[in-house]
């Protein structure tokens, strides 16, 4: 299992546009991908799940990948969110 803790720095939080990009990236991997915020964890391959967390700016989130391609998945998702300037 691979896990990263990151800080959401986008002034609007994890909103629809970057969440969609992250969900599309997560969906390309075979492993289970979860995002956690305030003791709630959802499937990061589900846009409805991610949006239901309502992640505001300056929030710490945890992204967890578990499965055969977990290393590549966590690296790709982190890179995409950093490129979109959503996380620090």
DSSP file (Angstrom, degrees, kcal/mol; ACC not computed):
  #  RESIDUE AA STRUCTURE BP1 BP2  ACC     N-H-->O    O-->H-N    N-H-->O    O-->H-N    TCO  KAPPA ALPHA  PHI   PSI    X-CA   Y-CA   Z-CA
    1    1 A X              0   0    0      0, 0.0     2,-0.4     0, 0.0    65,-0.2   0.000 360.0 360.0 360.0 132.8    0.0    0.0    0.0
    2    2 A X  E     +A   65   0A   0     63,-2.8    63,-2.9     2,-0.0     2,-0.4  -0.916 360.0 179.5-112.5 140.0    1.3    3.5   -0.9
    3    3 A X  E     -A   64   0A   0     -2,-0.4     2,-0.4    61,-0.2    61,-0.2  -1.000   9.9-173.9-143.7 138.7    0.0    6.6    0.8
    4    4 A X  E     -A   63   0A   0     59,-2.2    59,-2.6    -2,-0.4     2,-0.5  -0.989  13.3-150.3-130.7 145.0    0.6   10.3    0.5
    5    5 A X  E     +A   62   0A   0     -2,-0.4     2,-0.3    57,-0.2    57,-0.2  -0.963  26.8 173.2-110.4 127.9   -0.6   13.2    2.6
    6    6 A X  E     -A   61   0A   0     55,-2.5    55,-2.7    -2,-0.5     2,-0.5  -0.917  30.2-122.8-135.4 159.4   -0.9   16.5    0.8
    7    7 A X  E     -A   60   0A   0     -2,-0.3    81,-2.0    53,-0.2     2,-0.6  -0.896  22.8-132.5-105.1 127.3   -2.3   20.0    1.4
    8    8 A X  B     +D   87   0B   0     51,-3.0    50,-2.9    -2,-0.5    51,-0.5  -0.689  31.1 170.0 -78.6 120.2   -4.9   21.4   -0.9
    9    9 A X        +     0   0    0     77,-2.7    78,-0.2    -2,-0.6    -1,-0.1   0.500  34.1 116.9-112.4  -7.6   -3.8   24.9   -1.8
   10   10 A X    >   -     0   0    0     76,-1.4     3,-1.8     1,-0.2    48,-0.1  -0.438  69.8-129.9 -61.6 132.2   -6.3   25.8   -4.6
   11   11 A X  T 3  S+     0   0    0      1,-0.3    46,-0.3    -2,-0.1    -1,-0.2   0.747 109.1  44.2 -58.3 -23.2   -8.3   28.8   -3.4
   12   12 A X  T 3  S-     0   0    0      1,-0.4    -1,-0.3    44,-0.1     2,-0.2   0.487 110.4-130.0 -97.4  -4.9  -11.5   27.0   -4.3
   13   13 A X    <   -     0   0    0     -3,-1.8     2,-1.6    43,-0.2    -1,-0.4  -0.508  62.0 -22.5  87.2-161.4  -10.4   23.6   -2.8
   14   14 A X  S    S+     0   0    0     41,-2.1    41,-0.3    -2,-0.2    40,-0.1  -0.660  86.9 175.0 -86.2  86.7  -10.7   20.3   -4.8
   15   15 A X     >  -     0   0    0     -2,-1.6     4,-2.1    39,-0.1     5,-0.2  -0.206  44.0 -81.1 -92.5-177.7  -13.3   21.5   -7.2
   16   16 A X  H  > S+     0   0    0      1,-0.2     4,-2.5     2,-0.2     5,-0.2   0.837 117.9  53.3 -56.9 -45.8  -14.9   19.8  -10.2
   17   17 A X  H  > S+     0   0    0      1,-0.2     4,-1.8     2,-0.2    -1,-0.2   0.966 117.1  34.2 -62.2 -56.3  -12.3   20.5  -12.9
   18   18 A X  H  > S+     0   0    0      1,-0.2     4,-2.4     2,-0.2    -1,-0.2   0.837 116.3  57.4 -69.6 -28.0   -9.2   19.1  -11.1
   19   19 A X  H  X S+     0   0    0     -4,-2.1     4,-2.7     2,-0.2    -1,-0.2   0.910 106.1  50.0 -64.6 -40.5  -11.2   16.4   -9.5
   20   20 A X  H  X S+     0   0    0     -4,-2.5     4,-2.5    -5,-0.2    -2,-0.2   0.908 110.5  49.3 -63.0 -42.7  -12.3   15.2  -12.9
   21   21 A X  H  X S+     0   0    0     -4,-1.8     4,-2.0    -5,-0.2    -2,-0.2   0.912 113.2  47.0 -63.0 -42.3   -8.7   15.1  -14.1
   22   22 A X  H  X S+     0   0    0     -4,-2.4     4,-2.8     2,-0.2    -2,-0.2   0.898 111.6  50.3 -66.6 -41.0   -7.7   13.2  -11.0
   23   23 A X  H  X S+     0   0    0     -4,-2.7     4,-2.2     2,-0.2    -2,-0.2   0.912 110.2  50.3 -63.6 -42.9  -10.6   10.7  -11.3
   24   24 A X  H  X S+     0   0    0     -4,-2.5     4,-0.5     2,-0.2    -1,-0.2   0.896 112.5  47.3 -62.3 -39.6   -9.7   10.1  -14.9
   25   25 A X  H >< S+     0   0    0     -4,-2.0     3,-1.2     1,-0.2     4,-0.2   0.932 112.2  49.0 -66.6 -45.6   -6.1    9.4  -14.0
   26   26 A X  H >< S+     0   0    0     -4,-2.8     3,-1.6     1,-0.3    -2,-0.2   0.861 103.4  62.1 -62.0 -35.8   -7.0    7.1  -11.1
   27   27 A X  H 3< S+     0   0    0     -4,-2.2    -1,-0.3     1,-0.3    -2,-0.2   0.671  91.4  67.2 -66.8 -16.8   -9.4    5.2  -13.4
   28   28 A X  T << S+     0   0    0     -3,-1.2     2,-0.3    -4,-0.5    -1,-0.3   0.588  90.9  78.2 -78.9 -10.0   -6.5    4.1  -15.6
   29   29 A X  S <  S-     0   0    0     -3,-1.6     4,-0.1    -4,-0.2    41,-0.0  -0.719  71.1-142.6-105.7 152.2   -4.9    2.0  -12.9
   30   30 A X  S    S+     0   0    0     -2,-0.3    -1,-0.1     2,-0.1     3,-0.1   0.753  75.0  90.3 -79.8 -26.1   -5.9   -1.5  -11.7
   31   31 A X  S    S-     0   0    0      1,-0.1     2,-0.4    36,-0.1    36,-0.2  -0.177  89.5 -96.1 -70.7 163.4   -5.2   -0.8   -8.0
   32   32 A X  E     -B   66   0A   0     34,-2.6    34,-2.3    11,-0.0     2,-0.5  -0.664  40.9-164.1 -76.3 132.2   -7.7    0.5   -5.5
   33   33 A X  E     +B   65   0A   0     -2,-0.4    11,-2.9    32,-0.2    12,-0.5  -0.983  10.3 177.5-124.3 124.6   -7.4    4.3   -5.2
   34   34 A X  E     -BC  64  43A   0     30,-2.9    30,-2.7    -2,-0.5     2,-0.4  -0.926  17.4-156.8-125.4 149.5   -8.9    6.1   -2.2
   35   35 A X  E     -BC  63  42A   0      7,-2.2     7,-2.4    -2,-0.3     2,-0.4  -0.995  15.9-161.4-123.4 135.0   -9.0    9.7   -1.1
   36   36 A X  E     +BC  62  41A   0     26,-2.8    26,-2.0    -2,-0.4     2,-0.3  -0.930  16.0 166.5-122.0 140.4   -9.6   10.5    2.6
   37   37 A X  E >  S- C   0  40A   0      3,-2.6     3,-1.5    -2,-0.4    24,-0.1  -0.947  71.1  -7.1-151.5 127.9  -10.7   13.8    4.2
   38   38 A X  T 3  S-     0   0    0     22,-0.4     3,-0.1    -2,-0.3    -1,-0.1   0.924 129.3 -51.4  50.6  53.4  -12.0   14.3    7.8
   39   39 A X  T 3  S+     0   0    0      1,-0.2     2,-0.4    -3,-0.0    -1,-0.3   0.564 115.9 113.3  64.2  11.0  -12.2   10.5    8.6
   40   40 A X  E <   -C   37   0A   0     -3,-1.5    -3,-2.6    13,-0.0     2,-0.4  -0.931  46.3-167.9-110.8 139.3  -14.2    9.8    5.4
   41   41 A X  E     +C   36   0A   0     -2,-0.4     2,-0.3    -5,-0.2    -5,-0.2  -0.989   7.4 178.0-128.9 133.2  -12.7    7.8    2.6
   42   42 A X  E     -C   35   0A   0     -7,-2.4    -7,-2.2    -2,-0.4     2,-0.4  -0.899  40.2 -90.2-131.9 161.8  -14.1    7.4   -0.9
   43   43 A X  E >   -C   34   0A   0     -2,-0.3     3,-1.5    -9,-0.2     7,-0.3  -0.577  29.6-150.3 -69.1 121.6  -13.1    5.7   -4.2
   44   44 A X  T 3  S+     0   0    0    -11,-2.9   -18,-0.2    -2,-0.4   -17,-0.2   0.491  92.7  69.5 -76.7  -0.9  -11.0    8.2   -6.2
   45   45 A X  T 3  S+     0   0    0    -12,-0.5     2,-0.5   -19,-0.2    -1,-0.3   0.379  88.0  77.6 -91.9   3.2  -12.3    6.6   -9.4
   46   46 A X    <>  -     0   0    0     -3,-1.5     4,-2.4     1,-0.1     5,-0.2  -0.950  62.2-163.6-117.0 114.3  -15.8    8.1   -8.6
   47   47 A X  H  > S+     0   0    0     -2,-0.5     4,-2.6     1,-0.2     5,-0.2   0.879  94.9  52.9 -63.5 -36.5  -16.3   11.8   -9.4
   48   48 A X  H  > S+     0   0    0      2,-0.2     4,-1.7     1,-0.2    -1,-0.2   0.897 109.6  48.9 -65.7 -38.7  -19.4   11.7   -7.2
   49   49 A X  H  > S+     0   0    0      2,-0.2     4,-0.6    -6,-0.2    -2,-0.2   0.941 113.2  45.9 -63.9 -47.4  -17.5   10.2   -4.3
   50   50 A X  H >< S+     0   0    0     -4,-2.4     3,-1.2    -7,-0.3     4,-0.4   0.932 114.4  47.5 -62.6 -46.5  -14.7   12.8   -4.6
   51   51 A X  H >< S+     0   0    0     -4,-2.6     3,-1.2     1,-0.2    -1,-0.2   0.811 101.2  66.3 -66.4 -28.9  -17.1   15.7   -4.9
   52   52 A X  H 3< S+     0   0    0     -4,-1.7    -1,-0.2     1,-0.3    -2,-0.2   0.723  90.6  65.4 -66.1 -19.4  -19.1   14.4   -1.9
   53   53 A X  T << S-     0   0    0     -3,-1.2    -1,-0.3    -4,-0.6    -2,-0.2   0.768  90.1-150.7 -73.5 -24.4  -16.2   15.1    0.4
   54   54 A X    <   -     0   0    0     -3,-1.2     2,-0.6    -4,-0.4    -3,-0.1   0.944  15.7-162.1  55.2  53.8  -16.4   18.9   -0.3
   55   55 A X        -     0   0    0     -5,-0.3   -41,-2.1   -41,-0.3    -1,-0.2  -0.565   5.1-160.5 -76.7 112.6  -12.7   19.4    0.2
   56   56 A X    >   -     0   0    0     -2,-0.6     3,-0.7   -43,-0.2   -43,-0.2  -0.326  31.4 -75.3 -85.8 172.2  -12.0   23.1    0.9
   57   57 A X  T 3  S+     0   0    0    -46,-0.3   -48,-0.2     1,-0.2    -1,-0.2  -0.256 114.7  29.2 -63.3 154.5   -8.7   25.0    0.5
   58   58 A X  T 3  S+     0   0    0    -50,-2.9     2,-0.4     1,-0.2    -1,-0.2   0.754  90.3 135.6  63.9  28.2   -6.0   24.5    3.2
   59   59 A X    <   -     0   0    0     -3,-0.7   -51,-3.0   -51,-0.5     2,-0.5  -0.838  53.3-131.9-104.2 142.9   -7.2   20.9    3.9
   60   60 A X  E     -A    7   0A   0     -2,-0.4   -22,-0.4   -53,-0.2     2,-0.3  -0.822  29.3-177.4 -92.9 129.7   -5.0   17.9    4.3
   61   61 A X  E     -A    6   0A   0    -55,-2.7   -55,-2.5    -2,-0.5     2,-0.5  -0.877  18.2-140.2-123.1 158.3   -6.1   14.9    2.3
   62   62 A X  E     -AB   5  36A   0    -26,-2.0   -26,-2.8    -2,-0.3     2,-0.5  -0.976   8.8-161.9-120.2 129.7   -4.7   11.4    2.1
   63   63 A X  E     -AB   4  35A   0    -59,-2.6   -59,-2.2    -2,-0.5     2,-0.4  -0.957  12.6-171.5-111.5 125.5   -4.4    9.5   -1.2
   64   64 A X  E     -AB   3  34A   0    -30,-2.7   -30,-2.9    -2,-0.5     2,-0.4  -0.960   8.0-173.0-123.0 131.8   -4.0    5.7   -0.8
   65   65 A X  E     +AB   2  33A   0    -63,-2.9   -63,-2.8    -2,-0.4     2,-0.4  -0.986   5.3 178.2-123.6 133.0   -3.3    3.2   -3.6
   66   66 A X  E     + B   0  32A   0    -34,-2.3   -34,-2.6    -2,-0.4     2,-0.3  -0.954  39.2  52.6-140.0 119.0   -3.3   -0.5   -3.0
   67   67 A X  S >  S-     0   0    0     -2,-0.4     3,-1.4   -36,-0.2     4,-0.2  -0.939  96.0 -43.3 149.7-170.5   -2.7   -3.1   -5.7
   68   68 A X  T 3  S+     0   0    0     -2,-0.3     3,-0.2     1,-0.3    -1,-0.1   0.773 132.4  33.2 -66.0 -29.6   -0.3   -4.2   -8.4
   69   69 A X  T 3> S+     0   0    0      1,-0.1     4,-2.2     2,-0.1    -1,-0.3  -0.056  78.2 126.4-115.2  33.6    0.4   -0.8   -9.9
   70   70 A X  H <>  +     0   0    0     -3,-1.4     4,-2.5     1,-0.2     5,-0.3   0.844  69.1  55.3 -61.3 -37.6    0.1    1.3   -6.7
   71   71 A X  H  > S+     0   0    0     -4,-0.2     4,-1.8     1,-0.2    -1,-0.2   0.947 112.1  42.2 -62.4 -48.4    3.5    3.0   -7.2
   72   72 A X  H  > S+     0   0    0      1,-0.2     4,-2.4     2,-0.2    -1,-0.2   0.880 114.3  53.2 -66.0 -38.1    2.7    4.3  -10.6
   73   73 A X  H  X S+     0   0    0     -4,-2.2     4,-2.5     2,-0.2     5,-0.3   0.947 109.9  44.7 -64.7 -50.4   -0.8    5.3   -9.6
   74   74 A X  H  X S+     0   0    0     -4,-2.5     4,-2.2     1,-0.2     5,-0.2   0.893 115.3  49.3 -64.2 -38.3    0.2    7.4   -6.5
   75   75 A X  H  X S+     0   0    0     -4,-1.8     4,-2.3    -5,-0.3    -1,-0.2   0.918 112.8  46.8 -65.6 -43.6    3.0    9.1   -8.5
   76   76 A X  H  X S+     0   0    0     -4,-2.4     4,-2.4     2,-0.2    -2,-0.2   0.916 113.8  46.7 -66.2 -44.0    0.7    9.9  -11.4
   77   77 A X  H  X S+     0   0    0     -4,-2.5     4,-2.4     2,-0.2     5,-0.2   0.916 113.6  48.3 -66.6 -43.0   -2.1   11.3   -9.3
   78   78 A X  H  X S+     0   0    0     -4,-2.2     4,-2.3    -5,-0.3     5,-0.2   0.929 112.3  49.6 -61.8 -44.5    0.2   13.4   -7.2
   79   79 A X  H  X S+     0   0    0     -4,-2.3     4,-2.6     1,-0.2    -2,-0.2   0.909 111.1  49.0 -61.7 -43.6    1.9   14.7  -10.4
   80   80 A X  H  X S+     0   0    0     -4,-2.4     4,-2.0     2,-0.2    -1,-0.2   0.923 112.4  47.0 -63.7 -45.1   -1.4   15.6  -12.0
   81   81 A X  H  <>S+     0   0    0     -4,-2.4     5,-2.8     2,-0.2     6,-1.0   0.864 114.1  48.0 -67.3 -35.3   -2.7   17.4   -8.9
   82   82 A X  H ><5S+     0   0    0     -4,-2.3     3,-1.4    -5,-0.2    -2,-0.2   0.908 110.2  51.8 -69.5 -41.3    0.6   19.3   -8.5
   83   83 A X  H 3<5S+     0   0    0     -4,-2.6    -2,-0.2     1,-0.3    -1,-0.2   0.870 109.2  50.2 -61.5 -36.8    0.6   20.3  -12.2
   84   84 A X  T 3<5S-     0   0    0     -4,-2.0    -1,-0.3    -5,-0.2    -2,-0.2   0.465 113.8-123.3 -79.0  -1.5   -3.0   21.6  -11.7
   85   85 A X  T < 5S+     0   0    0     -3,-1.4    -3,-0.2    -5,-0.1    -2,-0.1   0.853  77.2 123.1  59.4  38.2   -1.7   23.6   -8.7
   86   86 A X      < +     0   0    0     -5,-2.8   -77,-2.7    -6,-0.1   -76,-1.4   0.789  68.5  34.1 -93.6 -35.5   -4.3   21.9   -6.5
   87   87 A X  B      D    8   0B   0     -6,-1.0   -79,-0.2   -79,-0.3    -2,-0.1  -0.789 360.0 360.0-121.2 163.4   -1.9   20.5   -3.9
   88   88 A X              0   0    0    -81,-2.0   -80,-0.1    -2,-0.3    -1,-0.1   0.337 360.0 360.0-111.8 360.0    1.4   21.5   -2.3
